[in-house]
Amino acid sequence: MIQHYLYKMRKLSLLILFLFGFIFSFLGQTKRINLKGIVTSKNGTPIIGVAIHLIGEPNSTTSQICGDFEISIPENYNGALSLSCFNA
């Protein structure tokens, strides 16, 4: 009798854990979009190697040889980009 009760409780607890995991896996996913751009100087010359970072996010990238960049941001991102460039 006790073994049957323990078996049912174990089965129920596994089902509850599975449901919580399933629900939280969908809640934790944020839809992302790709942001593309070109970093240029005042006169329109592309700037190579500019570090681009989303403030408050772990994502960062660097501008390529034509100054272009692409970075993935959350769809509802309401922050700012941080740009860093050093003259050699």
Secondary structure, DSSP 4 states (H G I P E B T S, - for coil): -HHHHHHHHHHHHHHHHHHHHHHHHHHT---EEEEEEE-B-TTS-B-SS-EEEETTSS-EEE--TTSEEEEEEETT--S-EEEE----
